[in-house]
Each structure stands twice: as C-alpha cells, then as structure tokens.
Amino acid sequence: MSEIDLIATIPVPADRLPAASALLLAYGELVRAEPGNLRFEAYRDRDSGAMVVVERYRDQAAFDAHLTNPANAEFNGKLAEVLDGGGSSLQMLEPLG
C-alpha cells in the first residue's frame, strides 16, 4: 500500500479569508474523521495569502473515498460561492526515495 500525499492550494482574496477559512476549518474536522485520512493540516501562505492544506491518505482507496464523500462536494460548492467560482489546485506528491 502506498500513501497518498498532496498539497491543496486555494487562492483567497483577503476580504474573503474569514468566510473561506471558517469553511475550511469546519471541513477539516470532517476529513480528519474519515477512516483513511492520516493528515489534514490547514495553513495560510504568508506571501500570497492563499489557504494551503497538507493532506495524507492511507492509500488510493482512502483518497478515492474522500473524493466521493458527499461532504467534499458540499464543501467545494460552498467554497465556490464564497470565492465567486474559485477553488483549489492539487499538487500530488511522491517520495524521492
């Protein structure tokens, strides 16, 4: 089994940060409760102001379950409303060694 690691970056205008971060923090509680989630940490990039999430899932099946969880679609829909259609970009990671 190979763990799935990724970074999600969500550009957020400063005036939308309070609403977007409240959504993300609440969503994070749900994601951390998923059986295959090993890590969900939310940050704010000091330079760009974007929200950045570092995630880890036990394996591909756990990540697929996360993607199909109705809470995922609900979060993305609410986030798109707050950001006028904006959303996240994913950076999938692989270990070097």
Kinemage of the C-alpha trace (Angstrom):
@kinemage 1
@onewidth
@group {chain A} dominant
@subgroup {mainchain}
@vectorlist {calphas} color= white
{ca met a 1} P 0.000 0.000 0.000
{ca ser a 2} L 1.245 3.416 -0.892
{ca glu a 3} L 0.161 6.506 0.992
{ca ile a 4} L -1.263 9.435 -0.969
{ca asp a 5} L 0.238 12.831 -0.116
{ca leu a 6} L -0.889 16.124 -1.572
{ca ile a 7} L -0.984 19.859 -1.125
{ca ala a 8} L -4.140 21.766 -1.976
{ca thr a 9} L -3.739 25.491 -2.629
{ca ile a 10} L -6.755 27.787 -2.562
{ca pro a 11} L -6.233 31.402 -3.646
{ca val a 12} L -8.341 33.642 -1.410
{ca pro a 13} L -8.770 37.419 -1.568
{ca ala a 14} L -8.098 38.986 1.845
{ca asp a 15} L -11.694 40.154 2.222
{ca arg a 16} L -12.966 36.580 1.765
{ca leu a 17} L -10.447 34.910 4.088
{ca pro a 18} L -12.631 34.884 7.233
{ca ala a 19} L -15.510 33.100 5.484
{ca ala a 20} L -13.262 30.758 3.466
{ca ser a 21} L -11.116 29.798 6.443
{ca ala a 22} L -14.195 29.092 8.596
{ca leu a 23} L -15.455 26.713 5.898
{ca leu a 24} L -12.069 25.030 5.579
{ca leu a 25} L -11.590 24.563 9.316
{ca ala a 26} L -15.055 23.015 9.709
{ca tyr a 27} L -14.444 20.783 6.698
{ca gly a 28} L -11.105 19.715 8.138
{ca glu a 29} L -12.868 18.262 11.179
{ca leu a 30} L -14.940 16.062 8.872
{ca val a 31} L -11.963 14.971 6.779
{ca arg a 32} L -9.865 14.052 9.825
{ca ala a 33} L -12.713 11.750 10.895
{ca glu a 34} L -12.580 9.803 7.620
{ca pro a 35} L -11.188 6.299 8.241
{ca gly a 36} L -8.374 6.599 5.673
{ca asn a 37} L -7.256 10.147 6.453
{ca leu a 38} L -3.871 10.373 8.171
{ca arg a 39} L -3.270 14.131 7.933
{ca phe a 40} L -5.216 17.293 7.190
{ca glu a 41} L -3.451 20.498 8.194
{ca ala a 42} L -4.596 23.940 7.071
{ca tyr a 43} L -2.272 26.933 6.694
{ca arg a 44} L -2.205 30.399 5.174
{ca asp a 45} L 0.651 31.229 2.825
{ca arg a 46} L 2.311 34.337 4.278
{ca asp a 47} L 3.300 35.669 0.867
{ca ser a 48} L 0.277 35.019 -1.341
{ca gly a 49} L -2.465 34.853 1.294
{ca ala a 50} L -3.683 31.553 -0.165
{ca met a 51} L -5.012 28.816 2.067
{ca val a 52} L -2.813 25.725 1.864
{ca val a 53} L -3.813 22.250 3.012
{ca val a 54} L -1.384 19.377 3.529
{ca glu a 55} L -3.169 16.025 3.296
{ca arg a 56} L -2.261 12.355 3.591
{ca tyr a 57} L -4.428 9.312 2.963
{ca arg a 58} L -3.691 5.699 3.838
{ca asp a 59} L -3.910 4.551 0.198
{ca gln a 60} L -5.589 5.228 -3.137
{ca ala a 61} L -8.847 3.644 -1.962
{ca ala a 62} L -8.967 6.013 1.029
{ca phe a 63} L -8.290 9.002 -1.201
{ca asp a 64} L -10.976 7.871 -3.663
{ca ala a 65} L -13.429 7.505 -0.763
{ca his a 66} L -12.541 11.026 0.339
{ca leu a 67} L -13.206 12.402 -3.151
{ca thr a 68} L -16.607 10.702 -3.384
{ca asn a 69} L -17.697 11.680 0.137
{ca pro a 70} L -20.737 13.992 -0.202
{ca ala a 71} L -19.087 16.353 2.315
{ca asn a 72} L -16.353 17.001 -0.266
{ca ala a 73} L -18.832 18.185 -2.905
{ca glu a 74} L -20.697 20.244 -0.313
{ca phe a 75} L -17.503 21.964 0.841
{ca asn a 76} L -16.363 22.701 -2.709
{ca gly a 77} L -19.791 24.121 -3.573
{ca lys a 78} L -19.830 26.425 -0.558
{ca leu a 79} L -16.232 27.459 -1.176
{ca ala a 80} L -17.021 28.291 -4.798
{ca glu a 81} L -19.865 30.539 -3.583
{ca val a 82} L -17.543 32.391 -1.212
{ca leu a 83} L -14.831 32.720 -3.860
{ca asp a 84} L -17.109 33.514 -6.819
{ca gly a 85} L -16.353 30.213 -8.528
{ca gly a 86} L -12.789 29.783 -7.297
{ca gly a 87} L -11.454 26.568 -5.849
{ca ser a 88} L -8.345 24.587 -5.128
{ca ser a 89} L -5.492 23.246 -7.189
{ca leu a 90} L -3.905 19.975 -6.141
{ca gln a 91} L -0.222 19.157 -6.101
{ca met a 92} L 0.231 15.379 -5.840
{ca leu a 93} L 3.458 14.366 -4.099
{ca glu a 94} L 5.749 11.345 -4.369
{ca pro a 95} L 8.561 10.392 -2.025
{ca leu a 96} L 12.028 10.808 -3.536
{ca gly a 97} L 13.395 7.647 -2.059
